[in-house]
Amino acid sequence: MAPSLRRLRRGSHAARRFARSRRSATLAPRTLARRSAASASLALAAALALGSLAGCAGTRKGAPTTPPPTAPPSPPAAPAPEPVSTAWKTTSSIKVGLAVGESKLLVAGSTRWKLEVLRGSEIARVAGGSALSVRRLGAEAIEVLSDGEPAPLWSGGAQDTLVLTPSDNGYSGWGGHWYRGAFQIYVSQSDGLTLVNEVDLESYLRSVLPNEIGTPPKSDYEAVKAQAVAARSYTLSYLGRRSALGCDLFASVEDQVYGGIGKENEQSDRALAATRGQVLVSEGAPIRALYSSTCGMRTANVEDVWPWPWTGYLRSVRDSEAEGAAPYCSNSPNFRWREEWSTGAFMTMLRQYGPAEAGAGATFAGDLLDVRVRERSRCGRVAELAVTTTKGDWVVRGDRVRWALRRMPSGAILRSSFLKIGVARDASGKPVSVIATGAGNGHGIGLCQWGAMGMARAGQDYPTILRHYYKDTSLARI
């Protein structure tokens, strides 16, 4: 068992700083902690009504939507993927990017651990719970320091990779979390350090499952098994996705949320054991098994959300047993939602976040005149959101609407692009506020996690759940 954070605090000053640190390179997780919440009642526009969405998956390969412009600080729209490599046939471990561009990393081991240069000399052996600091200095130099010592234990260059290995099945530690497997620390950018956790596939999934789908009640267990297969398929299909940075996947919502051992639990472990080695395949390879929290009533075609080609297994499906029936995901606290901004707050928000999503030239200057959905995808999600001010017109496209419009005061992105939006006006016609009402949470492509739990509660097993959300696929064992 890893030493507690309390034990770390009793150690060195460096260990205490490690225990306090909660910094992470990841975004907020899509955690689906089960909780009782009454769904808000609201009327959606006709474009969101179930009846108008029938058949929107289509049988013909449609042209990809126009890629929305992207820029920091939000993650870019998912680019069209490269063909699945054959690495999944032989892989024995996964490299997960925990941090990129850090000037300093404070790392530790839960048991006695060593830090060494890859294929080189040993730097130090350290007691369990104690930490060392790795620091990037300028363009070339890397230093390793112990607590209270002005002189570094070791100095090297940008060509060196450091490896942290705990003894006796211990854990590697960073950012207040413990991780299975070893750490690698190296330079992958012009400045800063990259931290990668190398871990075996099933140990990686032990963290992904509870971080992604939570720990639902026993009635929803088949959904946890469906999530296990989807996450395993996703992982194998994206091996080497971040190869330019020396890793396979990020530990964030840009790939799959991975937070070390903290949320591992018996239910997820049992689901992984029950589905061990099972993946969804199409054309002989694991599929890009995308998934999101809550589709809202219907999932989306991938090319209607991101600039991807038509993909046969990522088609829009109705999230209910039959037309007119309650959606499987209707128990989600985000099944229906509402956001309202004063016109001043709305324009302040757009000026802060909008240029990154609508292009650098989108200043969103002037006073607000109107906000409207100018175009929708075949499945009712926003394809183009138009903003008109006294100084001009601007457009935000597709899923980037979620990053341009934020929930205040937290600044969290909008729950989904499955929405209607309009301007409330005073008696003289002057805009006073902007109101958005919507359905769901996430991009809406592939498996709907709350929908999967609803299907499990209705008595459906995990193969049935997977066939519902991923068309033209089959279960295979690797």
N, C-alpha and C positions, 0 to 999 in steps of 0.2 A: 504494500500500500504506500502511496506517495505521502511524504510528510505534509501536514496541513500547512496552510498559510501562516497559522499561528506559530508553528514550529520554525518556519522560515524567519519570522520576525525576531525570534530569539537568537538567530544566527548573526552573521556579520552585517555590517551596514549595507553592503552590496546585496545581501540576501533580503534585508528588510526593504530595500528599494524594489527588488524583484517582486516581493509579495504585494507591495502597494500598487505596482504598475498594472494598469488595466488597458494600456494602449494596445491597439490592434490595427492591422492593415485592412481588416475586413469591414464590410458594410454591416448594417443591422441585419440579423438573420430573419428568415421567413418562419420563425418558430410558431408552431401551431399548438400552443398550450391550450388544452381543452378548458373551456369555461362556459358557464351558462350565461347566455346573453340573448335577449329578445331582439329579433331582427326589426330594424326600423321600417315603418311602412311608408312607402312613397310611390308615386306614379312615375314610371319611366316614359320617355318619348316612344312613339310608335316604332322608331328604329330599334329600340331595345326590346320590344314585345316579342314573345316567343313566336307568335304566328308569323311575324314578318321575317323571321330568321330561318324558316324551314328551307332546307336544301342549300344553305349557303356554302357548304363544303365544296360543292360542284364536282363534276366528273371530268372536267377538262383542265389541262394544265394552264393556269393563268399566268400572265406576266407578273414578275415581282413588282411590288410597289416602289415608288421612288425613294431611295435611301435618304432618310432625314440627316441633315448635317449634325455632326457631333463634335463636342469639345469638352475639356475638363470644366467643372469638377465631376460631372456625372460619368458613369461608365458608358462607353460607346454602344450603339446599337450592335447587336450580334451580327458579325459579318457572315456572308455565305460560307459555310464550312468547307474545308478541304475533304477529299475522300477519306473514309476511315482507313487508317493504316492497318497493317497486320500485326502490330506490336501486341495487341490483346491476346494473341495466341500463345505468347511465350512470357508475358510479364510476370514478375514475382513480387514487385513492389510498386508503390505509387509515390511520386514526388509532389508534395503539396506546398505551394508557395504561401507562407504565412505573412511575410513582410517584404516589401520592395522599397529601396531608396531610403532606408533608415541610416542616420548618421552614427547611431550607437545602438547596440543590442546587449541587453543584460540577460544572460542565459544561465541555466543551472541544471542539475540532475537530482532526481529524488533519492537515488542511492549514490554511492561513490562513483564518480564519473571521470572521464578523461577527455581532454581536448587535444587534438593533434592536427597536423597538416596532412591533407590527403596525399597518400603515397610519400609521406615524409616523416619528420620527427615528431615526437610527443612534446606538447607544450606544457601541460600540467595535469596532475591528478588531484581531484578536488573532492572534499567530503560532501556527502549527500545533504542537500538543502542549501549549500553555499553557492554563490554565484560569481561569475567572471564577466567583465565588460569587454566587448569587442567594439573597436572604434575605427571609423574611416577618417583618415587625415589627408585632405587634399585629393589629388587625382590618383596617387599611386599607393600611399602608405596605409597599412592596417596595423593596429596595435591591440594587444590583449593585456588587460590590467586587472589586478586583484585589488580588493578593498583596502584603501588607506595607503597604497604604495604608489609613490610618484613615478617610479620607473616602470616601464612596461615589462611584463613577463616575456613577451615575444613581440617582434616587429617583423612585418613582411610586406609583400607588395600585392598589387591588384591581380596578379596571376595566381595567388594562393587561395585554396579552398580549405576551410577549417571544418573539422568533423567532431561533433560532440556525441559521445557514446556512453550511456549509463550502464552500470554493471548489474548483474543479477536480475534481469527483467525489470529494471527500473524505468523511470520516465524522464523525458527531456522537458525542460521547463522554460517558458518565455511568456511575458505579458500576463502573469498571474494564472496561467493554465499549464497543465501537464499533458504531455503527448506521448503516445507509444512510438517506438522507433527512435531513430537517430536524427540529429540536426546536421545540416550543412550550411555554412556561412561563406558567402563569396561576393564578388563584385559582378553585377550584370548591367549596370548603367554607368553613366559618366560620373555620377556621384552617389554616395550611399551604399548600403549593404543589402544583400538579399538573404533571407532566412527561409530554408526549405526543410520540411519534415519528410524524411523517407520512411515509409511505413508499408506493411503488407496490405493488400486490398481489403480483406475482411476486417482488419483492425481499423482501417480508415472508415469503412462503412458503419462500424459500431458507433462512431461519433456522428456521422452524417444523418443516420435515421432519426434519432431523437431530436437533433437540431432542426430537421426539416419537417417531420410530421408530429413531433411531440410524443406524448405517451397517452394515446386515447384509451377509452375504456375497453374492456374485453370484447364488447359487441362489435368493435371496429377493427379487430385484430387482422382480418383478411386485408384491410387497407394497408396495414403496416407491412405485410408480406408483399403486397403490390408495390409499395414504396421501395422495399429492399431490391426487388428485381429492376425497377426503373432506375434506381441510383446506381446499381451495379452496371447496368447497360450504359448509362450516361458516362460513367467513369471510364469504362473500357473503350467506348467510342471516341473519347476525347483525349486519349493518351498522347502526350506531347503537344497539347494545345498551346501551352505557354513555353514552348521549347526555346524561344528567343531569350527567355529569362531563366532557363535551366530547370523548369518544372513542368509537370503535366497539367495541373489545375490550381486555381486559387482556392483559398479557404473561405470564400465569401459568396454572396448571392450572385456574383458574376459566374460562378460555377455551382458548387454545392457548399452549404454552410458546414464547416468542420471546426470544432472547437476543442479538440482533445478529449480527455476521458471524463470531463465534468458531468455530462448528461448521459453517459452510457447506462443502460438499464437492462433488466432481464427480458422485458418484452421485445425490445429491438434485437437483442442477442438471439432470442428464440426464433424470431422471424427470419433472421439471417441464416440460422442453422437449417430452418425448414426449407429455405429456397437456395441453399448453398450451391454455387456454380451455375445458377439459372440466369439467363439473360434473354431479352427480346431481340430477335434477329430479323433482318430484312436483307434480301439479296446476299445472304451468307455472312453478314457481319452484324455486330451489335448496333442497335439504333441510337440516334441522338434522342434519348428519352426525356424530352423537356417536360417540366411540370411546374405548376404554380399553386398558390394557396387556394384561391376561390375563383371559379370561372364566372360566376354570377347568374348563369342559366344556360350558357352555351360556350364551348371552347372555341378557339380561333384557328383559322388556317395560318400556318407559319408565315407564308409570304404576304399575308395581309397585315402583319405586325412588324416584321423585320425584312430587310432586303435579302431574303433567301429564295432559292428556286422552289418551285412546286415540289412538295415532298409527300409521297403517298401515305405515309403513316402519321403525318401531322395534319390531319384534316379536322375541320370543325364538326363537333358532334353535340347533340342536344343532351344536356345534363339532367335527364329525367327518364322515367320508364316509358312514358308516352306523352305525346303532345297534350298539353293542358294539365299534366300532372305536376306536382310540386317538384322543383329541382332537387337533386340529391344533395347539393351544397347549401340548401336553404337554412341549415342550422349554423352556418358560419356567421360570426359576428360582423363580417364584412360583406355579407350577401347583399345588403343595401346600405348606402351611406349618403351623407350630405355634407357639403362644405360651403361656407359663405365667407366672402371677403368684402370689406368696404372697398370702394373704388380706389381710394388712396393706397390701401394695403395691397390690393391686387396689382396696381401698377408698380409699386415698390418691389413686390415679389418678382414680377416679370423683368424688371430692369436688372435684378440681381441674377436670376437664373435663366431668363429667356435667351440672351445672346448665345449661350453655350448650346442651345437646342435649335434655335432658328437661324443661326449664322451670326458671325461677328458684326455684320452690318445692321442687325436687328436691335436698334437702340431702345425701342418701345418708348420713345419720347412723346411728350404731349399729354393731354388729358383724355381719358377713356371715353369713347363714344359707343362702342359695341364689341361684344364677344359672341361668336357663333360657330357652330360646327358647319364648315363649308362642304365637307365631303366625308362619307362614312365608307368603311370597308363592307364587303358583302355580308359580314356577320355583325354589322351594327357598331363596331368600334370606331373611334374617331380616326379618320385618315388625314384630315386637315382641319386644324383649329385656326380660325381667322380672328385677329385682333385689330380693331380700327380705333385710331386716336386722332386728335386734331393735327398730328404731325405725319400721319401715314398709316399704311396697312402692313401687317406682318402675319406670317403663317408658321405654325408649329405642326410638324407632321408625325403621324403614327404614334408609336409608343413613347416618343420623346415628349409628348404632352404631359406624361406623368412626372417628368423631371423638370419641366418648366413651371408647372403649377404645384405648389407645395401646401402642406397642411400646417397652418400656423397655430401657435407660435413655435412648434417643434422644428419646422423646416423639413419634415419627412415628405417623401415624394407622394404624389397622389396615388390612391389605391389602384386605380385601373383607368384605362382609356375607354371603357365601356360606360359612357356617360352622356348626359345632356347638360347644357350650360346656357345661361342667359343672364341678362342684365335687369335688375329691378330699378325702377325709375320713380321719381317723385311726381307730384301733380303737374309739374311743368315739363316733364319728360327728361329731366336731367338724371343721368345714371347715379345711383347711390350705393349699389352693392352688386356683386357678382355671385350667383348661386349655381353650384354644380351638384347634381344628383346622379348617383352611379350604382353600378353593380359589380361586385367581385373585388379581388385583390391579386395583383400580379399581371403577367403578360397574357395569361389565359390559354397558352399553347400546351397541348398534350394533356397529361393526367391532371385532373383537378383534385387536390388533396382532400378538401372537405367533401367533394363529391364522391371520392373513393370511400371515405368513411361512411357516407350516407348509403352507398351501395352495399358495403359490408353489413351495416345495420339492417339492411333489407334482405339479408341472407345470401348475397352474392359472394362467390369465392374469388380469390385473387386472380386466377387465370381469366375469369369472366370480366373482372374489373379492368385488367390490362387490355383485353380484346376490345372493350368498349371505347377506351381512350386512344389506343394505338391501332389503327386499322392496318390490315394486310401485314401483320407480323406473326411470328410464332415463337413459342418458348423453346429454348435450346439449353443444353448443359455444356459448359466449357471445361 
